[in-house]
Amino acid sequence: MPVRTATPLVTDVVGLALEVLAAQGVNRTAAHAALASMARERGVPLARCAALVVAAVDRRVG
């Protein structure tokens, strides 16, 4: 039986962040560009930026 990790896969986090942005009316291409831009501005990897977006929606940003 495979072991489940506590952290989601990178593609899952990015996908969730794209869904969050899509729920706000942003199309997939624009959402990905927005995530990439936010990550560049903050100097963090795309997956980390996506995780921050998802955490903000889950109200877990501290």
Secondary structure as UniProt FT lines:
FT   HELIX           10..23
FT   TURN            24..25
FT   HELIX           28..42
FT   HELIX           46..57
FT   TURN            58..59
//
